[in-house]
């Protein structure tokens, strides 16, 4: 067991049950509408204005779309925190000089260890068809977007804000399950633009499983977002640096996609747990004790 102290400066305000759920519903609804609007309306506008109406190369177009999602996440959390006169650091977005280098370096092999068995299973069941590695410019752009836009944007949304306000009334376990479900549901909703129901169901449960591991990484770092952001960002980076096609033509593929994601999530969870129990040392701060 790890025992450390939670800083008072990083404690989220405690809400009533009614106020809490009104905030969750309002926050998530605005998030879904904004991200959907960005994808459907703003992205074509950006193409028209900045690229003379011509489509961007696929890598650039996809990364612009991902970047927009991250901007929505960061901006929305900032607005809701300011409404309560709270600082952004309450969400866990705080630089820990003692641990940040260790967390970032560890997140690379941890993300790879979880992704490799996932991709192997996807390949066996012909869910994924990997084509070519992106060129150097595509790799650099993808690294920037997956870490600084997707990683930060989605983690501050679902772990930094939603999970933290849920924990003002519920246990960590219940809060993590709810925030992970909302994480999966957002991906489910956005996948609806494809019209592929099998893909929507696959991504709902896959994102839910992975989201739980990010919640655990958030917990064991004394609610610091750096570690889950890095794991999330490098998971997406190693997946997106290849040009690949995904197919969900049968229900067996859906089941195996969910199974593959659960296996990847379990691998990440076990590695993070092993690290937390054997190696992690967080300097104590003067406040409330928390046990993991």
KETI-224564 format. One record per residue: x, y negated, z negated of N, C-alpha, C in turn; residue in three letters. Coordinates in steps of 0.05 Angstrom, whole numbers, always signed. Layout:
<sites>
neast_nnorth_nup_caeast_canorth_caup_ceast_cnorth_cup_res
X_Y_Z_X_Y_Z_X_Y_Z_Ala
...
</sites>
This chain:
<sites>
neast_nnorth_nup_caeast_canorth_caup_ceast_cnorth_cup_res
+17_+24_+0_+0_+0_+0_+17_-25_+0_Unk
+9_-45_+16_+23_-70_+16_+8_-90_-1_Unk
+21_-104_-19_+8_-125_-34_+22_-151_-29_Unk
+6_-171_-21_+18_-198_-17_-3_-218_-25_Unk
+4_-244_-23_-14_-265_-32_-24_-281_-8_Unk
-49_-287_-8_-61_-302_+13_-60_-332_+5_Unk
-50_-348_+23_-49_-376_+18_-76_-389_+18_Unk
-81_-407_-1_-107_-421_-2_-111_-437_+23_Unk
-90_-447_+35_-92_-464_+59_-103_-448_+82_Unk
-101_-422_+81_-109_-405_+104_-137_-392_+99_Unk
-151_-400_+77_-176_-388_+70_-199_-401_+85_Unk
-216_-385_+98_-239_-395_+112_-261_-403_+92_Unk
-276_-423_+99_-299_-432_+82_-319_-409_+79_Unk
-331_-407_+56_-352_-387_+51_-379_-398_+58_Unk
-393_-383_+75_-419_-392_+85_-441_-374_+73_Unk
-466_-385_+73_-489_-369_+65_-494_-349_+88_Unk
-510_-328_+82_-516_-308_+102_-529_-321_+127_Unk
-549_-338_+122_-563_-351_+144_-545_-369_+160_Unk
-530_-385_+146_-511_-403_+160_-490_-388_+176_Unk
-481_-366_+163_-460_-349_+176_-470_-338_+203_Unk
-494_-326_+203_-504_-313_+227_-513_-334_+248_Unk
-522_-357_+239_-528_-378_+258_-503_-387_+273_Unk
-481_-389_+257_-456_-397_+270_-445_-375_+289_Unk
-447_-350_+280_-438_-328_+297_-453_-327_+324_Unk
-480_-329_+322_-497_-327_+345_-492_-351_+364_Unk
-492_-375_+352_-488_-399_+368_-460_-399_+381_Unk
-440_-393_+365_-412_-393_+375_-409_-373_+398_Unk
-419_-348_+394_-416_-328_+414_-432_-334_+439_Unk
-456_-345_+436_-473_-352_+458_-459_-374_+475_Unk
-449_-394_+462_-435_-416_+477_-411_-404_+491_Unk
-396_-387_+478_-372_-374_+489_-379_-359_+515_Unk
-400_-343_+514_-408_-327_+538_-417_-345_+560_Unk
-433_-365_+554_-443_-384_+575_-419_-399_+588_Unk
-401_-409_+571_-379_-424_+582_-360_-407_+600_Unk
-353_-384_+590_-335_-366_+606_-348_-358_+632_Unk
-374_-350_+630_-389_-343_+654_-390_-366_+674_Unk
-396_-390_+663_-398_-414_+681_-371_-420_+694_Unk
-349_-417_+678_-323_-422_+689_-317_-403_+713_Unk
-324_-378_+709_-319_-358_+730_-336_-362_+755_Unk
-361_-369_+750_-380_-370_+773_-379_-397_+787_Unk
-376_-419_+771_-378_-446_+783_-352_-461_+784_Unk
-336_-460_+763_-312_-477_+762_-289_-466_+779_Unk
-286_-439_+779_-265_-427_+795_-268_-433_+825_Unk
-292_-430_+836_-296_-437_+865_-290_-467_+869_Unk
-297_-484_+850_-292_-513_+852_-262_-519_+853_Unk
-248_-505_+835_-219_-508_+835_-207_-500_+862_Unk
-217_-478_+873_-207_-469_+899_-213_-490_+920_Unk
-237_-502_+920_-245_-521_+940_-228_-547_+938_Unk
-224_-556_+914_-211_-582_+910_-180_-580_+914_Unk
-168_-559_+903_-139_-557_+903_-127_-539_+924_Unk
-144_-524_+938_-133_-506_+958_-148_-508_+985_Unk
-160_-531_+989_-174_-537_+1014_-195_-516_+1021_Unk
-208_-505_+1001_-230_-486_+1006_-221_-458_+1012_Unk
-195_-453_+1014_-185_-427_+1020_-180_-411_+994_Unk
-184_-385_+996_-180_-369_+972_-151_-368_+965_Unk
-146_-368_+939_-118_-365_+929_-109_-336_+934_Unk
-83_-332_+935_-73_-304_+935_-85_-290_+910_Unk
-90_-264_+912_-104_-250_+891_-92_-253_+863_Unk
-65_-252_+862_-52_-255_+836_-58_-282_+823_Unk
-56_-303_+839_-61_-330_+829_-90_-333_+821_Unk
-108_-324_+838_-137_-327_+832_-145_-313_+806_Unk
-135_-289_+802_-141_-274_+778_-130_-287_+754_Unk
-106_-297_+756_-93_-310_+733_-106_-337_+726_Unk
-116_-351_+746_-131_-376_+740_-156_-369_+725_Unk
-169_-348_+733_-194_-339_+719_-187_-332_+690_Unk
-166_-317_+686_-159_-309_+659_-151_-333_+642_Unk
-137_-352_+654_-129_-376_+640_-153_-392_+630_Unk
-173_-393_+647_-198_-408_+640_-210_-395_+615_Unk
-211_-369_+614_-222_-355_+590_-207_-363_+565_Unk
-180_-364_+567_-164_-371_+544_-169_-400_+535_Unk
-172_-418_+554_-177_-446_+548_-203_-449_+533_Unk
-224_-434_+543_-250_-435_+529_-247_-426_+500_Unk
-233_-404_+496_-229_-393_+469_-216_-413_+450_Unk
-194_-424_+459_-179_-443_+442_-195_-468_+436_Unk
-208_-479_+457_-223_-503_+454_-248_-500_+437_Unk
-262_-478_+440_-286_-473_+425_-280_-469_+395_Unk
-260_-454_+389_-252_-451_+361_-244_-477_+348_Unk
-229_-493_+363_-221_-520_+353_-245_-537_+346_Unk
-265_-537_+364_-289_-554_+360_-304_-544_+336_Unk
-309_-518_+333_-324_-508_+310_-310_-512_+284_Unk
-283_-510_+284_-268_-515_+259_-269_-544_+251_Unk
-267_-562_+271_-268_-590_+265_-296_-598_+255_Unk
-317_-585_+264_-344_-590_+253_-345_-586_+223_Unk
-329_-567_+213_-327_-561_+184_-303_-575_+171_Unk
-291_-593_+187_-267_-608_+177_-245_-589_+168_Unk
-241_-568_+183_-220_-549_+178_-199_-551_+199_Unk
-174_-544_+192_-152_-545_+211_-150_-518_+226_Unk
-137_-519_+249_-134_-496_+266_-118_-473_+252_Unk
-102_-480_+233_-86_-460_+219_-103_-441_+202_Unk
-128_-449_+196_-146_-432_+181_-152_-407_+197_Unk
-151_-409_+224_-156_-386_+241_-133_-366_+241_Unk
-111_-373_+229_-87_-356_+229_-67_-364_+250_Unk
-72_-386_+264_-54_-395_+284_-32_-412_+271_Unk
-13_-398_+259_+8_-411_+243_+34_-396_+248_Unk
+55_-412_+251_+82_-401_+257_+95_-392_+231_Unk
+100_-366_+228_+113_-356_+204_+142_-351_+211_Unk
+159_-369_+201_+188_-368_+209_+202_-343_+200_Unk
+191_-330_+179_+204_-306_+169_+198_-281_+186_Unk
+175_-281_+198_+166_-256_+211_+162_-257_+241_Unk
+160_-281_+253_+151_-283_+280_+168_-268_+300_Unk
+195_-270_+297_+213_-256_+315_+209_-226_+314_Unk
+206_-216_+290_+202_-187_+286_+176_-178_+298_Unk
+154_-194_+294_+128_-186_+305_+128_-186_+335_Unk
+140_-206_+347_+141_-208_+377_+157_-185_+389_Unk
+180_-179_+377_+197_-158_+388_+184_-130_+384_Unk
+170_-126_+362_+157_-101_+356_+133_-97_+374_Unk
+120_-119_+381_+95_-117_+397_+100_-105_+425_Unk
+124_-108_+436_+130_-98_+463_+129_-67_+463_Unk
+145_-53_+447_+143_-24_+447_+117_-13_+437_Unk
+104_-27_+419_+78_-18_+408_+57_-19_+431_Unk
+56_-41_+446_+37_-44_+468_+42_-23_+489_Unk
+68_-19_+495_+75_+2_+516_+67_+30_+506_Unk
+73_+35_+481_+67_+62_+470_+37_+68_+472_Unk
+20_+48_+468_-8_+52_+470_-18_+53_+498_Unk
-6_+38_+516_-15_+36_+544_-7_+60_+560_Unk
+16_+71_+556_+26_+93_+572_+7_+117_+573_Unk
-1_+128_+549_-19_+151_+551_-46_+143_+563_Unk
-55_+118_+559_-80_+109_+570_-78_+109_+601_Unk
-57_+99_+612_-54_+98_+641_-50_+126_+653_Unk
-36_+143_+638_-32_+171_+647_-60_+185_+650_Unk
-77_+182_+630_-103_+195_+632_-120_+182_+654_Unk
-118_+156_+657_-133_+142_+678_-123_+152_+706_Unk
-98_+157_+708_-87_+167_+734_-95_+195_+739_Unk
-95_+212_+719_-103_+240_+722_-132_+242_+733_Unk
-149_+225_+722_-178_+227_+730_-185_+206_+752_Unk
-164_+196_+765_-167_+179_+789_-184_+154_+783_Unk
-180_+144_+758_-193_+119_+750_-177_+95_+760_Unk
-151_+98_+759_-133_+77_+768_-116_+86_+791_Unk
-112_+68_+810_-93_+73_+832_-73_+50_+832_Unk
-49_+56_+822_-28_+35_+821_-15_+33_+848_Unk
-13_+9_+858_-1_+4_+884_+28_-7_+881_Unk
+30_-33_+880_+57_-45_+880_+61_-62_+855_Unk
+86_-66_+848_+93_-85_+827_+91_-113_+839_Unk
+81_-132_+823_+80_-159_+833_+107_-171_+838_Unk
+109_-191_+854_+135_-204_+859_+143_-220_+834_Unk
+167_-230_+833_+178_-243_+809_+161_-267_+800_Unk
+150_-282_+820_+133_-305_+812_+107_-296_+800_Unk
+96_-274_+811_+71_-263_+800_+75_-252_+772_Unk
+99_-240_+767_+105_-229_+740_+108_-251_+720_Unk
+122_-273_+727_+125_-295_+709_+99_-308_+703_Unk
+82_-313_+723_+56_-325_+719_+38_-307_+702_Unk
+39_-281_+707_+23_-262_+691_+32_-262_+662_Unk
+58_-262_+657_+68_-263_+630_+58_-288_+615_Unk
+60_-311_+628_+51_-335_+615_+21_-334_+609_Unk
+5_-325_+628_-24_-325_+624_-33_-304_+603_Unk
-21_-280_+604_-30_-259_+586_-22_-266_+557_Unk
+1_-279_+552_+9_-285_+525_-5_-311_+516_Unk
-1_-333_+531_-10_-359_+521_-39_-366_+527_Unk
-51_-352_+545_-79_-357_+551_-98_-335_+541_Unk
-94_-311_+551_-111_-288_+543_-106_-281_+514_Unk
-80_-276_+507_-74_-267_+480_-83_-287_+459_Unk
-75_-312_+462_-82_-332_+443_-112_-338_+444_Unk
-123_-341_+468_-151_-349_+471_-170_-328_+460_Unk
-166_-303_+467_-185_-282_+457_-181_-275_+428_Unk
-156_-275_+419_-151_-269_+391_-161_-291_+372_Unk
-157_-316_+380_-167_-337_+363_-198_-337_+362_Unk
-210_-329_+384_-239_-327_+385_-250_-305_+366_Unk
-240_-280_+371_-252_-257_+358_-240_-250_+331_Unk
-214_-253_+328_-202_-248_+302_-199_-273_+286_Unk
-188_-294_+298_-183_-319_+283_-207_-333_+273_Unk
-229_-333_+288_-253_-347_+280_-275_-327_+271_Unk
-285_-311_+290_-308_-294_+284_-303_-275_+261_Unk
-280_-261_+262_-274_-242_+240_-271_-256_+213_Unk
-258_-279_+214_-253_-294_+189_-278_-304_+176_Unk
-297_-315_+192_-322_-325_+180_-339_-301_+171_Unk
-338_-279_+185_-352_-255_+176_-342_-245_+149_Unk
-316_-247_+146_-304_-238_+121_-310_-256_+97_Unk
-322_-279_+102_-331_-296_+80_-354_-283_+65_Unk
-368_-264_+78_-390_-250_+66_-389_-220_+66_Unk
-373_-209_+85_-372_-180_+88_-344_-169_+84_Unk
-342_-143_+81_-315_-130_+78_-299_-133_+103_Unk
-274_-128_+101_-256_-128_+125_-266_-108_+145_Unk
-273_-84_+136_-281_-62_+154_-305_-70_+170_Unk
-326_-80_+157_-351_-88_+171_-346_-112_+189_Unk
-330_-130_+180_-324_-154_+196_-308_-147_+221_Unk
-289_-128_+218_-273_-119_+241_-291_-105_+261_Unk
-310_-88_+252_-327_-74_+270_-345_-93_+285_Unk
-356_-113_+272_-374_-132_+285_-358_-149_+305_Unk
-335_-159_+298_-320_-175_+316_-310_-159_+340_Unk
-303_-134_+335_-294_-116_+357_-317_-110_+376_Unk
-341_-107_+365_-364_-102_+382_-370_-127_+399_Unk
-368_-151_+388_-372_-175_+403_-351_-178_+425_Unk
-326_-170_+418_-304_-170_+437_-311_-152_+461_Unk
-321_-128_+454_-329_-110_+476_-353_-120_+491_Unk
-372_-132_+477_-396_-142_+491_-390_-165_+510_Unk
-370_-182_+503_-363_-203_+522_-352_-191_+547_Unk
-335_-171_+545_-324_-158_+569_-346_-144_+584_Unk
-365_-132_+570_-388_-119_+583_-404_-139_+599_Unk
-409_-163_+587_-424_-183_+600_-410_-193_+625_Unk
-384_-199_+623_-369_-209_+646_-367_-188_+668_Unk
-365_-162_+660_-364_-141_+680_-390_-139_+695_Unk
-411_-151_+685_-437_-150_+698_-437_-163_+725_Unk
-417_-181_+730_-415_-194_+756_-408_-174_+778_Unk
-397_-151_+771_-390_-130_+790_-415_-114_+799_Unk
-435_-113_+781_-458_-97_+787_-454_-67_+783_Unk
-431_-59_+772_-425_-31_+767_-431_-24_+738_Unk
-453_-11_+733_-461_-4_+705_-441_+14_+692_Unk
-430_+33_+706_-410_+51_+694_-385_+35_+685_Unk
-377_+17_+701_-354_+0_+693_-361_-17_+668_Unk
-385_-27_+667_-393_-44_+644_-393_-28_+618_Unk
-403_-3_+619_-404_+14_+595_-376_+22_+587_Unk
-359_+28_+607_-331_+37_+601_-316_+14_+587_Unk
-319_-10_+597_-304_-32_+586_-315_-41_+559_Unk
-341_-37_+555_-353_-44_+529_-340_-28_+506_Unk
-339_-1_+509_-328_+16_+488_-297_+15_+487_Unk
-285_+11_+511_-255_+10_+511_-246_-15_+497_Unk
-258_-38_+502_-250_-63_+489_-257_-62_+459_Unk
-279_-48_+452_-286_-45_+424_-263_-30_+409_Unk
-254_-8_+420_-233_+8_+408_-207_-8_+405_Unk
-199_-21_+426_-174_-37_+424_-177_-60_+405_Unk
-201_-72_+405_-206_-95_+387_-203_-88_+358_Unk
-210_-63_+350_-206_-54_+323_-177_-54_+315_Unk
-160_-46_+333_-131_-46_+327_-120_-74_+324_Unk
-130_-93_+340_-121_-120_+337_-130_-132_+310_Unk
-154_-124_+301_-163_-133_+275_-145_-122_+253_Unk
-137_-97_+255_-119_-86_+235_-92_-100_+235_Unk
-81_-106_+259_-56_-120_+260_-58_-148_+248_Unk
-81_-160_+251_-87_-186_+239_-87_-184_+209_Unk
-99_-163_+199_-102_-159_+170_-75_-155_+157_Unk
-58_-138_+168_-33_-130_+154_-12_-152_+155_Unk
-17_-173_+171_+2_-195_+172_-7_-219_+156_Unk
-24_-214_+137_-35_-235_+120_-51_-255_+136_Unk
-66_-245_+156_-83_-261_+173_-67_-282_+189_Unk
-45_-272_+201_-30_-288_+219_-35_-277_+247_Unk
-42_-294_+266_-49_-286_+293_-26_-278_+311_Unk
-2_-284_+303_+21_-280_+321_+24_-251_+329_Unk
+21_-232_+310_+25_-204_+316_+3_-193_+335_Unk
-23_-197_+328_-44_-187_+347_-43_-201_+374_Unk
-36_-227_+374_-34_-241_+399_-12_-229_+417_Unk
+11_-222_+405_+33_-211_+420_+26_-182_+430_Unk
+14_-166_+413_+7_-139_+422_-14_-140_+444_Unk
-34_-157_+440_-55_-161_+460_-43_-171_+487_Unk
-26_-192_+484_-14_-204_+508_+3_-184_+524_Unk
+20_-169_+510_+38_-151_+524_+23_-126_+534_Unk
+1_-118_+521_-16_-97_+532_-27_-105_+559_Unk
-38_-130_+560_-48_-140_+586_-26_-144_+606_Unk
-4_-154_+597_+19_-160_+615_+28_-135_+630_Unk
+33_-114_+614_+43_-89_+627_+22_-76_+645_Unk
-3_-81_+639_-24_-71_+656_-28_-87_+682_Unk
-25_-114_+679_-31_-132_+702_-8_-137_+720_Unk
+17_-129_+713_+40_-135_+731_+40_-116_+756_Unk
+21_-97_+756_+19_-80_+779_-7_-87_+794_Unk
-6_-86_+820_-30_-87_+836_-43_-60_+834_Unk
-68_-59_+824_-81_-34_+819_-111_-36_+825_Unk
-123_-14_+833_-152_-12_+836_-163_+7_+816_Unk
-186_+0_+805_-200_+17_+785_-226_+28_+798_Unk
-232_+53_+792_-256_+65_+803_-272_+79_+781_Unk
-297_+73_+780_-315_+86_+761_-339_+96_+776_Unk
-334_+118_+791_-355_+129_+808_-371_+151_+795_Unk
-360_+163_+774_-374_+185_+760_-375_+179_+730_Unk
-394_+192_+717_-396_+189_+688_-372_+202_+673_Unk
-360_+222_+686_-336_+234_+674_-314_+214_+673_Unk
-311_+197_+693_-291_+176_+693_-296_+156_+671_Unk
-321_+150_+666_-329_+132_+645_-320_+143_+618_Unk
-327_+169_+613_-320_+182_+588_-290_+183_+584_Unk
-276_+189_+605_-247_+192_+603_-233_+164_+600_Unk
-245_+144_+612_-234_+116_+607_-237_+108_+578_Unk
-261_+114_+567_-265_+108_+538_-246_+124_+521_Unk
-243_+150_+527_-226_+168_+512_-197_+158_+514_Unk
-188_+150_+538_-161_+141_+542_-156_+116_+525_Unk
-175_+98_+524_-172_+73_+509_-171_+79_+479_Unk
-188_+98_+470_-188_+105_+442_-160_+117_+434_Unk
-149_+134_+451_-123_+146_+446_-102_+124_+444_Unk
-103_+105_+464_-84_+83_+463_-87_+66_+438_Unk
-112_+62_+429_-117_+46_+405_-107_+61_+380_Unk
-110_+87_+379_-100_+103_+357_-70_+102_+355_Unk
-57_+104_+378_-27_+102_+378_-18_+75_+367_Unk
-31_+54_+376_-24_+27_+366_-29_+25_+336_Unk
-52_+34_+328_-59_+33_+300_-39_+48_+282_Unk
-31_+72_+290_-12_+88_+275_+15_+74_+273_Unk
+24_+63_+295_+50_+49_+295_+49_+24_+278_Unk
+28_+9_+280_+25_-15_+263_+23_-8_+233_Unk
+8_+14_+228_+5_+23_+200_+32_+32_+189_Unk
+47_+47_+205_+73_+57_+196_+92_+33_+191_Unk
+92_+14_+208_+108_-10_+204_+100_-25_+179_Unk
+74_-28_+175_+64_-43_+152_+72_-29_+125_Unk
+71_-3_+125_+76_+12_+100_+105_+17_+94_Unk
+122_+14_+115_+150_+21_+111_+170_-2_+115_Unk
+163_-22_+131_+183_-41_+138_+175_-70_+133_Unk
+149_-77_+135_+142_-105_+135_+145_-117_+107_Unk
+157_-140_+106_+160_-155_+81_+152_-184_+86_Unk
+130_-192_+73_+120_-219_+76_+125_-235_+50_Unk
+138_-258_+52_+143_-273_+28_+117_-280_+14_Unk
+117_-277_-13_+93_-284_-28_+88_-314_-27_Unk
+62_-321_-28_+54_-348_-29_+36_-351_-55_Unk
+34_-375_-65_+20_-378_-90_-10_-380_-86_Unk
-23_-357_-87_-52_-357_-86_-62_-328_-90_Unk
-85_-323_-77_-101_-299_-81_-86_-274_-71_Unk
-86_-252_-87_-74_-227_-78_-92_-212_-59_Unk
-80_-199_-39_-95_-183_-20_-80_-157_-17_Unk
-94_-134_-17_-82_-108_-14_-91_-96_+13_Unk
-73_-82_+26_-79_-68_+51_-74_-38_+47_Unk
</sites>
